[in-house]
Amino acid sequence: MTTPLVEMRDISIAFGGVHAVDHVSVDLFPGEVVGLLGHNGAGKSTLIKILSGAYRADSGQILIDGKPVEIHNPRDARACKIETIYQTLALADNLDAASNLFLGRELVTPLGFVDDDAMEAETRKIMARLNPNFRKFSVPVSALSGGQRQSVAIARAVYFDARILIMDEPTAALGPHETQMVAELIEQLKAQGIGIFLISHDIHDVMKLCDRASVMKNGKLVGTVKVADVTDDDLLGMIILGKPPTRAA
């Protein structure tokens, strides 16, 4: 077995006496997608916010490539090559794809001016790799479809060498064609050895996009299963009943 990209071991965090995450352990391997499922309040988003640096765990340990790391803030997470793509995508609607890709990390000329041409050239390069059909480089991202906007958000993360991607409800509010586009992007990322934690409420999404699924309920980990070994109903039972399926490996 290869070393996991990420191991979150025995993670706990409480808010005002409520155990939002209660001794949870999950891991993620290179080129793998692990779905995190559970009702609202199950603890999946809180767990991932600890990995992304938004929260600090009360106890537990995070390992990257088998080595313990301290993640106190989003800057620490980025230093560990962890990037988060939130459901809102955090794009500046009035700017084009290249300006969004380099937002806050702009390329500059030797004289210190923003180098728009260089940024567009780099954006075209990464988009050719991720989404060859993307053509709308000169329009504000507000004019893009949901799938195209998701492409820009993913390109931004990948361009800055993310090895671990956190994707929050990546297909929410997308139609079938756009959802397929995101599925193809995820396959591209897997082929590059990038590991993805995918937070979702949609069991069908998880069955289609993920290799394994970790289900949480009331802050605890119900279990982690291989998607190929379970049915939609098995996952639904884990979410509702809080019990792993008996036949799952």
DRENNU-144099 format. One record per residue (C-alpha): residue number from 0; x, y, z. Coordinates in nm, 2 decimals, m for minus. Each point is the difference from the previous one (the first is absolute). Example, Ala and Ser with C-alpha at 12.3 -4.5 7.8 and 13.67 -1.06 7.14 Angstrom:
<lumlums>
0;1.23;m0.45;0.78
1;0.14;0.34;m0.07
</lumlums>
This chain:
<lumlums>
0;0.00;0.00;0.00
1;0.12;0.35;m0.07
2;0.01;0.26;0.28
3;m0.33;0.20;0.02
4;0.02;0.36;m0.12
5;m0.20;0.10;0.30
6;m0.08;m0.17;0.33
7;m0.23;0.16;0.25
8;0.04;m0.20;0.32
9;m0.24;0.01;0.30
10;m0.11;0.36;m0.08
11;m0.23;0.17;0.25
12;m0.15;0.35;0.03
13;m0.28;0.13;0.22
14;m0.19;0.33;m0.01
15;m0.16;0.10;0.33
16;m0.01;m0.36;0.13
17;m0.14;m0.14;m0.33
18;0.24;m0.26;m0.15
19;m0.01;0.11;m0.37
20;0.27;m0.26;m0.09
21;0.05;m0.28;0.25
22;0.32;m0.21;m0.04
23;m0.02;m0.04;m0.38
24;0.27;m0.16;m0.22
25;0.00;0.02;m0.38
26;0.27;m0.03;m0.26
27;0.05;0.08;m0.37
28;0.24;m0.16;m0.25
29;0.16;0.16;m0.32
30;m0.24;m0.01;m0.29
31;m0.30;m0.09;0.21
32;m0.33;0.17;0.07
33;m0.15;m0.05;0.35
34;m0.36;0.12;0.04
35;m0.11;0.14;0.34
36;m0.37;m0.06;0.05
37;m0.24;0.08;0.28
38;m0.30;0.22;0.09
39;0.04;0.37;0.08
40;0.18;0.02;0.33
41;0.15;m0.35;m0.03
42;0.35;0.16;0.03
43;0.14;m0.06;m0.35
44;0.05;0.38;m0.09
45;0.15;0.06;0.35
46;0.25;m0.28;m0.05
47;0.10;0.13;m0.34
48;0.03;0.36;0.14
49;0.26;m0.14;0.24
50;0.20;m0.13;m0.30
51;m0.04;0.33;m0.19
52;0.12;0.21;0.30
53;m0.33;0.17;0.07
54;m0.03;m0.17;0.34
55;0.26;m0.15;0.24
56;m0.08;m0.34;0.14
57;m0.01;m0.04;0.38
58;0.18;m0.33;m0.03
59;0.13;m0.25;m0.26
60;0.27;0.01;m0.26
61;0.03;0.08;m0.38
62;0.27;m0.18;m0.20
63;0.09;0.10;m0.36
64;0.21;m0.27;m0.18
65;0.03;m0.18;0.33
66;0.15;0.30;0.18
67;m0.18;0.20;0.28
68;m0.09;0.36;m0.10
69;m0.14;0.29;0.19
70;m0.28;0.18;m0.18
71;m0.11;0.31;0.19
72;m0.13;0.21;m0.29
73;m0.07;m0.01;m0.38
74;0.36;0.11;m0.07
75;0.13;m0.31;0.18
76;m0.24;m0.22;m0.21
77;0.12;0.16;m0.33
78;0.36;m0.07;0.11
79;m0.10;m0.37;0.03
80;m0.14;0.03;m0.36
81;m0.36;m0.01;0.12
82;m0.25;0.21;m0.19
83;m0.37;0.03;0.06
84;m0.27;0.06;m0.26
85;m0.30;0.13;0.18
86;m0.36;m0.04;m0.12
87;m0.01;0.37;m0.07
88;0.33;m0.04;m0.20
89;0.12;0.33;0.14
90;0.04;0.16;m0.35
91;0.00;0.37;m0.07
92;m0.30;0.02;m0.24
93;0.12;0.32;m0.17
94;0.34;m0.14;m0.10
95;0.10;m0.24;m0.28
96;0.14;m0.35;0.05
97;0.36;0.10;0.00
98;m0.05;0.28;0.25
99;m0.19;m0.24;0.23
100;0.27;m0.27;m0.04
101;0.27;0.24;0.12
102;m0.21;0.21;0.24
103;0.23;0.10;0.28
104;0.30;m0.17;m0.17
105;0.02;0.21;m0.32
106;0.29;m0.04;m0.24
107;0.19;0.32;m0.06
108;0.24;0.14;m0.26
109;0.36;0.10;0.08
110;m0.13;0.35;0.06
111;m0.26;m0.11;0.26
112;m0.31;0.03;m0.21
113;m0.26;m0.28;m0.01
114;0.08;m0.22;m0.30
115;m0.34;m0.08;m0.15
116;0.14;m0.17;m0.31
117;0.21;m0.24;0.21
118;m0.29;m0.08;0.23
119;m0.23;m0.07;m0.30
120;0.27;m0.22;m0.16
121;0.04;m0.20;0.32
122;m0.38;m0.03;0.04
123;m0.04;m0.13;m0.36
124;0.27;m0.26;0.07
125;m0.16;m0.14;0.31
126;m0.35;0.01;m0.15
127;0.13;m0.19;m0.31
128;0.09;m0.27;0.24
129;m0.31;0.01;0.22
130;m0.28;0.10;m0.22
131;0.10;0.03;m0.37
132;m0.34;0.12;m0.10
133;0.03;0.32;0.21
134;0.01;0.30;m0.23
135;m0.13;0.29;0.20
136;0.32;0.16;0.12
137;m0.09;0.37;m0.05
138;m0.34;0.01;0.17
139;m0.08;0.06;0.37
140;m0.06;m0.34;0.18
141;m0.35;0.12;0.07
142;m0.07;m0.08;m0.36
143;0.12;m0.36;0.03
144;m0.21;m0.31;0.07
145;0.02;m0.18;0.33
146;0.23;m0.27;m0.14
147;0.23;0.26;m0.16
148;0.02;0.19;0.33
149;0.09;m0.33;0.17
150;0.27;m0.05;m0.26
151;0.15;0.34;0.09
152;m0.01;m0.07;0.37
153;0.17;m0.34;m0.05
154;0.26;0.15;m0.24
155;0.09;0.25;0.26
156;0.07;m0.27;0.26
157;0.19;m0.23;m0.24
158;0.21;0.28;m0.14
159;0.14;0.08;0.35
160;0.10;m0.37;0.04
161;m0.27;m0.13;0.22
162;0.05;m0.37;0.08
163;m0.31;m0.02;0.23
164;m0.33;0.15;m0.12
165;m0.30;0.06;0.22
166;m0.31;0.03;m0.21
167;m0.32;0.12;0.17
168;m0.32;m0.12;m0.19
169;0.17;0.04;m0.34
170;m0.31;m0.09;m0.20
171;m0.26;0.19;0.20
172;m0.25;0.19;m0.23
173;0.17;m0.14;m0.31
174;m0.19;m0.18;m0.28
175;0.09;m0.34;m0.14
176;0.24;0.13;m0.27
177;0.18;0.23;0.25
178;0.01;m0.28;0.26
179;0.17;m0.22;m0.26
180;0.25;0.27;m0.07
181;0.09;0.01;0.37
182;0.03;m0.38;0.00
183;0.25;0.02;m0.29
184;0.20;0.27;0.18
185;0.02;m0.22;0.31
186;0.12;m0.30;m0.21
187;0.28;0.23;m0.14
188;0.10;0.10;0.35
189;0.01;m0.36;0.11
190;0.22;m0.10;m0.29
191;0.25;0.27;0.12
192;0.02;m0.16;0.34
193;m0.20;0.27;0.18
194;m0.21;m0.12;0.29
195;m0.35;0.14;0.05
196;m0.23;0.02;0.30
197;m0.35;0.06;m0.14
198;m0.27;0.12;0.23
199;m0.34;m0.08;m0.12
200;m0.37;m0.05;0.10
201;m0.06;m0.19;m0.32
202;0.05;m0.38;0.02
203;m0.02;m0.03;m0.38
204;0.29;0.25;m0.03
205;0.21;m0.20;0.24
206;m0.08;m0.33;m0.17
207;0.10;0.14;m0.33
208;0.31;0.21;0.09
209;0.16;m0.16;0.31
210;0.22;m0.30;0.07
211;m0.09;m0.02;0.37
212;m0.26;0.17;0.21
213;0.03;0.10;0.37
214;m0.34;0.06;0.17
215;m0.04;0.21;0.31
216;m0.29;0.04;0.24
217;m0.02;0.22;0.31
218;0.37;0.08;m0.02
219;0.11;m0.37;m0.01
220;0.13;m0.21;m0.29
221;m0.25;m0.27;m0.08
222;0.25;m0.17;m0.23
223;0.20;0.02;m0.32
224;m0.10;m0.23;m0.29
225;0.12;m0.07;m0.35
226;m0.27;0.14;m0.24
227;0.03;m0.30;m0.23
228;m0.10;m0.23;0.30
229;m0.32;0.18;0.10
230;m0.33;0.11;m0.14
231;m0.18;0.34;0.02
232;m0.22;m0.16;0.27
233;0.30;m0.11;0.20
234;0.13;0.36;0.01
235;m0.35;0.13;0.08
236;m0.02;m0.25;0.29
237;0.34;0.13;0.13
238;m0.12;0.36;m0.01
239;m0.34;m0.06;0.16
240;0.06;m0.29;0.24
241;0.37;0.07;0.07
242;0.10;m0.36;m0.06
243;0.24;m0.14;m0.26
244;m0.14;m0.26;m0.24
245;0.09;m0.35;0.12
246;0.14;m0.13;m0.32
247;0.22;0.31;m0.08
248;0.38;m0.05;0.01
</lumlums>
